[in-house]
Amino acid sequence: MVAKHCPTCPGARLRDFVPLTPGELALAAARPDVAPGTAERYKRCSNDGCRRVQRHFAGSRGFRLPEELSWPKRG
């Protein structure tokens, strides 16, 4: 886990970013804005309901996963 700023989550708090699942990796690798062979460099925000995926050292290089891949809301 890596704590980073998530531009889609409210507030200035750092969020934990986790490695992508195999299905998420496949979606990332298929995107035209993800260079071939670099999908594993992307991490996903683990905040409730967030779908943000971004590179570890390049937060501006990111995207949102489809709605059906949203984290379930806790509580």
DSSP file (Angstrom, degrees, kcal/mol; ACC not computed):
  #  RESIDUE AA STRUCTURE BP1 BP2  ACC     N-H-->O    O-->H-N    N-H-->O    O-->H-N    TCO  KAPPA ALPHA  PHI   PSI    X-CA   Y-CA   Z-CA
    1    1 A M              0   0    0      0, 0.0     2,-0.4     0, 0.0    17,-0.2   0.000 360.0 360.0 360.0 144.4    0.0    0.0    0.0
    2    2 A V  E     -A   17   0A   0     15,-2.0    15,-3.1     2,-0.0     2,-0.6  -0.999 360.0-135.7-133.2 130.0    1.1    3.5   -0.8
    3    3 A A  E     +A   16   0A   0     -2,-0.4     2,-0.3    13,-0.2    13,-0.2  -0.778  41.2 150.7 -89.4 122.7   -0.4    6.7    0.6
    4    4 A K  E     -A   15   0A   0     11,-2.9    11,-3.5    -2,-0.6     2,-0.3  -0.915  51.0 -87.4-142.6 165.6   -0.9    9.4   -2.1
    5    5 A H        -     0   0    0     -2,-0.3     9,-0.1     9,-0.2     7,-0.1  -0.626  36.0-152.9 -74.7 134.6   -3.2   12.3   -3.0
    6    6 A C    >   -     0   0    0      7,-0.5     3,-0.9    -2,-0.3     7,-0.0  -0.952   3.9-157.7-110.6 115.1   -6.3   11.2   -4.8
    7    7 A P  T 3  S+     0   0    0      0, 0.0    -1,-0.1     0, 0.0    -2,-0.0   0.657  91.3  50.8 -68.2 -14.3   -7.7   14.0   -7.0
    8    8 A T  T 3  S+     0   0    0      2,-0.1    43,-0.0     0, 0.0    -2,-0.0   0.586  93.7  83.9 -99.1 -10.8  -11.2   12.5   -7.1
    9    9 A C  S <  S-     0   0    0     -3,-0.9    -3,-0.1     2,-0.1     2,-0.1  -0.703  85.0-110.5 -91.4 143.9  -11.6   12.0   -3.3
   10   10 A P  S    S+     0   0    0      0, 0.0     3,-0.2     0, 0.0    -2,-0.1  -0.369  77.3  25.0 -71.0 151.0  -12.8   14.9   -1.2
   11   11 A G  S    S-     0   0    0      1,-0.2    -2,-0.1    -2,-0.1     0, 0.0  -0.045  88.9 -87.3  86.5 170.7  -10.4   16.6    1.3
   12   12 A A  S    S+     0   0    0     -7,-0.1    -1,-0.2     2,-0.1     2,-0.0   0.382  80.3 124.9 -98.7   2.7   -6.7   16.9    1.4
   13   13 A R        -     0   0    0     -3,-0.2    -7,-0.5     1,-0.1     2,-0.2  -0.333  66.0-112.7 -65.9 142.0   -6.1   13.6    3.3
   14   14 A L        -     0   0    0     -9,-0.1     2,-0.3   -11,-0.1    -9,-0.2  -0.488  32.8-148.1 -71.6 145.9   -3.7   11.1    1.7
   15   15 A R  E     -A    4   0A   0    -11,-3.5   -11,-2.9    -2,-0.2     2,-0.4  -0.845  16.6-108.8-116.2 151.6   -5.3    7.9    0.5
   16   16 A D  E     -A    3   0A   0     -2,-0.3    30,-2.8   -13,-0.2     2,-0.4  -0.651  29.8-158.4 -78.8 132.7   -4.0    4.3    0.3
   17   17 A F  E     -AB   2  45A   0    -15,-3.1   -15,-2.0    -2,-0.4    28,-0.2  -0.947  10.3-167.3-112.5 134.9   -3.3    3.1   -3.2
   18   18 A V  E     - B   0  44A   0     26,-3.0    26,-3.2    -2,-0.4    -2,-0.0  -0.792  30.1 -86.5-120.2 159.0   -3.2   -0.7   -3.8
   19   19 A P  E     - B   0  43A   0      0, 0.0    24,-0.2     0, 0.0     2,-0.1  -0.255  52.3-101.6 -60.8 152.9   -2.0   -2.8   -6.7
   20   20 A L        -     0   0    0     22,-0.6    33,-0.0    19,-0.2    23,-0.0  -0.441  31.5-118.3 -74.7 148.9   -4.6   -3.5   -9.4
   21   21 A T     >  -     0   0    0     -2,-0.1     4,-2.7     1,-0.1     5,-0.2  -0.348  36.6 -98.3 -74.9 166.9   -6.4   -6.9   -9.5
   22   22 A P  H  > S+     0   0    0      0, 0.0     4,-2.0     0, 0.0     5,-0.1   0.892 126.1  49.3 -56.5 -40.1   -5.9   -9.0  -12.7
   23   23 A G  H  > S+     0   0    0      2,-0.2     4,-1.8     1,-0.2     5,-0.1   0.894 112.1  47.4 -66.2 -39.9   -9.1   -7.8  -14.2
   24   24 A E  H  > S+     0   0    0      2,-0.2     4,-2.6     1,-0.2    -1,-0.2   0.873 109.4  54.6 -68.0 -37.6   -8.2   -4.1  -13.5
   25   25 A L  H  X S+     0   0    0     -4,-2.7     4,-2.8     2,-0.2    -2,-0.2   0.905 106.7  51.2 -61.0 -41.7   -4.7   -4.7  -15.0
   26   26 A A  H  X S+     0   0    0     -4,-2.0     4,-1.3    -5,-0.2    -1,-0.2   0.908 110.9  48.0 -63.4 -42.0   -6.3   -6.0  -18.2
   27   27 A L  H  X S+     0   0    0     -4,-1.8     4,-0.5     2,-0.2    -2,-0.2   0.914 113.2  48.0 -63.9 -42.6   -8.5   -2.9  -18.4
   28   28 A A  H >< S+     0   0    0     -4,-2.6     3,-1.2     1,-0.2    -2,-0.2   0.918 109.6  52.1 -64.4 -43.6   -5.6   -0.7  -17.8
   29   29 A A  H 3< S+     0   0    0     -4,-2.8    -1,-0.2     1,-0.3    -2,-0.2   0.787 106.3  55.4 -64.6 -27.0   -3.4   -2.4  -20.4
   30   30 A A  H 3< S+     0   0    0     -4,-1.3    -1,-0.3    -5,-0.2    -2,-0.2   0.599  84.7 104.1 -82.2 -11.1   -6.2   -2.1  -23.0
   31   31 A R  S X< S-     0   0    0     -3,-1.2     3,-1.2    -4,-0.5    -3,-0.0  -0.481  70.7-138.1 -73.9 140.3   -6.3    1.7  -22.6
   32   32 A P  T 3  S+     0   0    0      0, 0.0    -1,-0.1     0, 0.0    -4,-0.0   0.744 102.1  57.4 -69.3 -21.7   -4.7    3.8  -25.4
   33   33 A D  T 3  S+     0   0    0      2,-0.1     2,-0.6    -5,-0.1    -2,-0.0   0.418  90.2  83.3 -89.9   2.6   -3.2    6.2  -22.9
   34   34 A V  S <  S-     0   0    0     -3,-1.2     5,-0.1    -6,-0.2     3,-0.1  -0.931  84.6-126.3-106.5 117.4   -1.3    3.4  -21.0
   35   35 A A    >   -     0   0    0     -2,-0.6     3,-1.9     1,-0.1     4,-0.3  -0.294  38.3 -88.7 -62.2 143.3    2.0    2.6  -22.6
   36   36 A P  T 3  S+     0   0    0      0, 0.0    -1,-0.1     0, 0.0    -6,-0.0  -0.253 112.3  14.6 -54.3 134.3    2.4   -1.1  -23.5
   37   37 A G  T 3  S+     0   0    0     -3,-0.1     3,-0.1    -8,-0.1    -2,-0.1   0.543 105.2  91.1  80.1   8.0    4.0   -3.0  -20.6
   38   38 A T    X   +     0   0    0     -3,-1.9     3,-2.1     1,-0.1     4,-0.3   0.406  46.8 101.3-114.4   2.1    3.4   -0.3  -18.0
   39   39 A A  G >  S+     0   0    0      1,-0.3     3,-1.7    -4,-0.3   -19,-0.2   0.828  76.0  63.5 -58.3 -32.9    0.0   -1.2  -16.5
   40   40 A E  G 3  S+     0   0    0      1,-0.3    -1,-0.3    -3,-0.1   -20,-0.1   0.626  90.9  67.5 -69.7 -10.4    1.5   -2.8  -13.4
   41   41 A R  G <  S+     0   0    0     -3,-2.1    15,-1.3   -22,-0.1    -1,-0.3   0.555  85.0  91.2 -81.8  -8.7    2.9    0.6  -12.5
   42   42 A Y  E <   - C   0  55A   0     -3,-1.7   -22,-0.6    -4,-0.3     2,-0.3  -0.638  58.6-165.6 -90.3 146.3   -0.6    1.9  -11.8
   43   43 A K  E     -BC  19  54A   0     11,-2.9    11,-2.4    -2,-0.3     2,-0.4  -0.880  13.9-127.8-126.8 159.7   -2.3    1.7   -8.4
   44   44 A R  E     -BC  18  53A   0    -26,-3.2   -26,-3.0    -2,-0.3     9,-0.2  -0.898  21.4-115.7-114.0 137.4   -5.9    2.1   -7.3
   45   45 A C  E     -B   17   0A   0      7,-2.5   -28,-0.2    -2,-0.4   -42,-0.1  -0.485  19.7-155.7 -65.5 134.8   -7.3    4.3   -4.6
   46   46 A S        +     0   0    0    -30,-2.8    -1,-0.1    -2,-0.2   -29,-0.1   0.286  49.9 124.7 -99.0  10.6   -8.8    2.2   -1.8
   47   47 A N  S >  S-     0   0    0    -31,-0.2     3,-2.0     1,-0.1    24,-0.3  -0.380  78.1 -78.7 -69.0 149.1  -11.2    4.8   -0.5
   48   48 A D  T 3  S-     0   0    0      1,-0.3    25,-0.2    22,-0.1    -1,-0.1  -0.211 112.2  -4.9 -49.0 125.8  -14.9    3.9   -0.4
   49   49 A G  T 3  S+     0   0    0     22,-0.4    -1,-0.3     1,-0.2     2,-0.2   0.398  97.3 137.7  73.7  -3.1  -16.6    4.1   -3.8
   50   50 A C    <   -     0   0    0     -3,-2.0    21,-0.6     1,-0.1    -1,-0.2  -0.533  31.3-178.7 -81.3 142.6  -13.5    5.5   -5.5
   51   51 A R        +     0   0    0     -2,-0.2    14,-2.4    19,-0.1     2,-0.2   0.178  34.1 137.5-120.4  14.0  -12.5    4.2   -8.9
   52   52 A R  E     - D   0  64A   0     12,-0.2    -7,-2.5    10,-0.1     2,-0.4  -0.427  28.0-176.2 -71.0 132.6   -9.3    6.3   -9.4
   53   53 A V  E     +CD  44  63A   0     10,-2.9    10,-2.4    -9,-0.2     2,-0.3  -0.997  13.7 158.9-125.7 131.8   -6.2    4.6  -10.9
   54   54 A Q  E     -CD  43  62A   0    -11,-2.4   -11,-2.9    -2,-0.4     8,-0.2  -0.982  42.1 -94.1-150.4 161.4   -3.0    6.4  -11.2
   55   55 A R  E     -C   42   0A   0      6,-1.4     3,-0.4     3,-0.9   -13,-0.2  -0.442  36.0-121.4 -74.5 151.7    0.8    5.9  -11.6
   56   56 A H  S    S+     0   0    0    -15,-1.3     3,-0.2     1,-0.2    -1,-0.1   0.933 108.9  24.3 -60.8 -49.7    2.8    6.0   -8.4
   57   57 A F  S    S+     0   0    0      1,-0.2    -1,-0.2     2,-0.1     2,-0.1   0.299 124.7  52.3-101.9   9.5    5.1    8.8   -9.4
   58   58 A A    >   +     0   0    0     -3,-0.4     3,-2.0     3,-0.1    -3,-0.9  -0.561  57.3 171.4-144.0  74.2    2.8   10.5  -11.9
   59   59 A G  T 3  S+     0   0    0      1,-0.3    -1,-0.1    -3,-0.2    -6,-0.1   0.724  76.7  64.7 -60.1 -23.7   -0.5   11.1  -10.3
   60   60 A S  T 3  S+     0   0    0      1,-0.2     2,-1.3    -6,-0.1    -1,-0.3   0.697  87.3  76.7 -74.6 -16.5   -1.7   13.2  -13.3
   61   61 A R  S <  S+     0   0    0     -3,-2.0    -6,-1.4    -6,-0.1     2,-0.3  -0.704  79.1 105.0 -92.5  85.8   -1.5   10.1  -15.4
   62   62 A G  E     -D   54   0A   0     -2,-1.3     2,-0.3    -8,-0.2    -8,-0.2  -0.898  43.4-167.4-152.6 179.5   -4.6    8.4  -14.3
   63   63 A F  E     -D   53   0A   0    -10,-2.4   -10,-2.9    -2,-0.3     2,-0.4  -0.950  28.9 -99.2-161.4 172.3   -8.2    7.4  -15.1
   64   64 A R  E     -D   52   0A   0     -2,-0.3   -12,-0.2   -12,-0.2     3,-0.1  -0.874  31.0-128.4-106.2 140.4  -11.3    6.1  -13.5
   65   65 A L        -     0   0    0    -14,-2.4   -14,-0.1    -2,-0.4   -41,-0.0  -0.381  45.2 -78.1 -74.5 161.7  -12.4    2.5  -13.7
   66   66 A P    >   -     0   0    0      0, 0.0     3,-2.2     0, 0.0    -1,-0.2  -0.228  45.3-107.2 -59.1 153.6  -16.0    1.7  -14.9
   67   67 A E  G >  S+     0   0    0      1,-0.3     3,-1.9     2,-0.2    -2,-0.1   0.818 116.4  64.7 -52.7 -37.3  -18.8    2.1  -12.3
   68   68 A E  G 3  S+     0   0    0      1,-0.3    -1,-0.3     0, 0.0    -3,-0.0   0.646  96.9  58.2 -67.5 -11.7  -19.2   -1.6  -11.9
   69   69 A L  G <  S+     0   0    0     -3,-2.2    -1,-0.3   -20,-0.1    -2,-0.2   0.156  78.1 132.5-100.8  18.3  -15.7   -1.8  -10.4
   70   70 A S    <   -     0   0    0     -3,-1.9   -19,-0.1     1,-0.1   -20,-0.1  -0.392  65.9-108.5 -65.5 142.7  -16.5    0.6   -7.6
   71   71 A W        -     0   0    0    -21,-0.6   -22,-0.4   -24,-0.3     2,-0.1  -0.503  42.6-104.0 -65.2 141.5  -15.4   -0.4   -4.1
   72   72 A P        -     0   0    0      0, 0.0     2,-0.2     0, 0.0   -23,-0.2  -0.454  38.5-107.2 -66.9 141.6  -18.4   -1.2   -2.0
   73   73 A K        -     0   0    0    -25,-0.2     2,-0.3    -2,-0.1   -26,-0.0  -0.491  33.0-134.2 -68.9 134.6  -19.4    1.5    0.4
   74   74 A R              0   0    0     -2,-0.2    -1,-0.1     1,-0.2   -26,-0.0  -0.699 360.0 360.0 -90.6 143.5  -18.5    0.5    4.0
   75   75 A G              0   0    0     -2,-0.3    -1,-0.2     0, 0.0    -2,-0.0   0.478 360.0 360.0  70.6 360.0  -21.0    1.1    6.8
